[in-house]
Amino acid sequence: MHEKEKDWLEKSLKSMPPGVTLLGRVFCSIVKVFLPLVHIPPTRVDLVLGDEGLSLEEYGIQGKVIHTPGHSSGSVSVVLETGDVFVGDLAMNKFPLRLRPGLPIFAEDWPALKESWQLLFDDVAKTVYPAHGEPFSVGIIRKALQ
């Protein structure tokens, strides 16, 4: 977990990035009502990442974990040499969040989100695996950011 979000898990904090679309703002308002009812037990983070990322070579995986802020300040993505990128909430593709693959409806820092995608493009991303929904071509994100 990135150092900027370590306390969230270790201190059982809850955060909700603001909505950046109409649906995101509505969904965010609804979630905030129920967020106090959600309990996440505090859990110690055993591997804390900084902005430098982490090579996965020692785990037998041809890839790396990189810091990709935007959705949240501590968002990270897993980038494999195959071009597969596991981006968490940097993209979405599932009802009720999105009807089609695309950018997230929640983000703390939109300019940072765009920079994170540029970093993933530079790493020859091909297939996007979002936290919510099915994988899709990175071309959809390229087009959405134009």
C-alpha positions as CSV (number, residue, x, y, z in Angstrom):
1,M,0.0,0.0,0.0
2,H,1.3,3.5,-0.7
3,E,2.5,5.5,2.3
4,K,-0.1,8.2,1.6
5,E,-2.9,5.7,2.4
6,K,-1.3,3.5,5.0
7,D,-3.1,5.2,7.9
8,W,-6.5,4.5,6.2
9,L,-6.0,0.8,6.7
10,E,-4.0,0.9,10.0
11,K,-6.4,3.4,11.7
12,S,-9.6,2.2,10.1
13,L,-10.2,5.6,8.4
14,K,-12.7,6.0,5.6
15,S,-12.4,8.4,2.7
16,M,-14.5,9.1,-0.3
17,P,-13.0,11.0,-3.2
18,P,-15.3,13.6,-4.6
19,G,-17.5,13.0,-7.6
20,V,-16.2,14.4,-10.9
21,T,-19.3,13.6,-13.0
22,L,-23.0,14.2,-12.2
23,L,-23.4,10.5,-11.4
24,G,-20.2,10.6,-9.3
25,R,-21.6,13.5,-7.2
26,V,-25.0,11.8,-6.7
27,F,-23.4,8.4,-5.9
28,C,-20.9,10.2,-3.5
29,S,-23.8,11.9,-1.6
30,I,-25.5,8.5,-1.2
31,V,-22.3,6.7,-0.1
32,K,-21.5,9.4,2.5
33,V,-24.8,8.7,4.3
34,F,-23.9,5.0,4.7
35,L,-20.2,5.3,5.2
36,P,-20.5,5.6,9.0
37,L,-22.2,2.2,9.0
38,V,-19.2,0.5,7.3
39,H,-16.6,-1.0,9.7
40,I,-13.2,-1.8,8.4
41,P,-11.0,-3.4,11.1
42,P,-7.6,-1.8,11.6
43,T,-5.0,-3.9,9.8
44,R,-1.2,-3.5,9.8
45,V,0.3,-2.8,6.3
46,D,3.3,-5.1,5.9
47,L,4.7,-3.5,2.7
48,V,4.6,0.3,2.4
49,L,5.4,1.8,-1.0
50,G,6.8,5.3,-1.7
51,D,6.7,7.2,-5.0
52,E,9.6,5.1,-6.3
53,G,7.3,2.1,-6.8
54,L,8.3,-1.6,-6.5
55,S,9.7,-4.1,-8.9
56,L,7.9,-7.5,-8.8
57,E,10.8,-9.4,-10.2
58,E,11.7,-10.9,-6.8
59,Y,8.2,-12.4,-6.6
60,G,8.6,-14.0,-10.0
61,I,6.4,-11.5,-11.8
62,Q,7.6,-9.5,-14.9
63,G,6.2,-6.1,-13.8
64,K,6.1,-3.4,-11.3
65,V,3.9,-1.4,-8.9
66,I,3.8,2.3,-9.6
67,H,2.3,5.3,-7.9
68,T,-0.6,6.5,-10.0
69,P,-2.4,9.3,-8.0
70,G,-5.5,10.9,-9.1
71,H,-8.4,8.8,-7.9
72,S,-6.8,9.1,-4.5
73,S,-3.4,10.5,-3.4
74,G,-2.0,7.0,-2.8
75,S,-3.4,5.1,-5.7
76,V,-1.1,2.5,-7.2
77,S,-1.2,0.4,-10.4
78,V,0.4,-2.9,-11.3
79,V,2.1,-2.8,-14.7
80,L,3.1,-6.0,-16.4
81,E,5.5,-6.3,-19.2
82,T,2.7,-7.9,-21.3
83,G,1.0,-4.5,-21.4
84,D,-1.7,-5.5,-18.8
85,V,-2.3,-2.7,-16.3
86,F,-4.3,-3.3,-13.1
87,V,-5.4,0.2,-12.2
88,G,-7.9,-0.1,-9.4
89,D,-10.3,2.9,-9.5
90,L,-8.2,4.9,-12.1
91,A,-10.8,3.5,-14.5
92,M,-14.3,1.9,-14.2
93,N,-16.4,-0.4,-16.2
94,K,-19.4,-1.6,-14.3
95,F,-23.0,-0.6,-13.5
96,P,-23.9,1.5,-11.4
97,L,-20.6,3.4,-11.7
98,R,-20.4,3.4,-15.5
99,L,-22.4,1.9,-18.3
100,R,-19.3,1.6,-20.5
101,P,-15.6,1.5,-19.9
102,G,-13.9,4.8,-19.1
103,L,-12.4,7.2,-16.6
104,P,-13.5,7.1,-13.0
105,I,-16.5,9.1,-11.7
106,F,-14.6,9.9,-8.4
107,A,-11.2,11.6,-8.2
108,E,-9.3,13.7,-5.7
109,D,-7.0,15.3,-8.3
110,W,-8.0,15.3,-11.9
111,P,-4.8,16.7,-13.3
112,A,-2.8,14.1,-11.4
113,L,-5.1,11.4,-12.8
114,K,-4.3,12.5,-16.3
115,E,-0.6,12.5,-15.5
116,S,-0.9,9.0,-14.1
117,W,-2.6,7.8,-17.3
118,Q,0.2,9.4,-19.3
119,L,2.7,7.4,-17.2
120,L,0.8,4.2,-18.0
121,F,0.7,5.1,-21.7
122,D,4.5,5.6,-21.6
123,D,4.8,2.1,-20.1
124,V,3.1,0.7,-23.2
125,A,-0.2,-0.2,-21.5
126,K,-2.5,-2.3,-23.7
127,T,-5.2,-3.8,-21.6
128,V,-6.8,-2.1,-18.6
129,Y,-8.1,-4.1,-15.6
130,P,-10.2,-1.8,-13.5
131,A,-11.3,-2.5,-9.9
132,H,-15.0,-2.5,-11.1
133,G,-15.9,-4.4,-14.3
134,E,-14.4,-6.2,-17.1
135,P,-11.0,-5.5,-18.8
136,F,-10.9,-3.2,-21.8
137,S,-8.5,-1.7,-24.3
138,V,-6.4,1.3,-23.2
139,G,-7.4,3.0,-26.4
140,I,-10.7,3.8,-24.7
141,I,-8.9,5.8,-22.1
142,R,-6.6,7.5,-24.6
143,K,-9.7,8.7,-26.5
144,A,-11.5,9.9,-23.3
145,L,-8.5,12.0,-22.4
146,Q,-8.2,13.7,-25.8
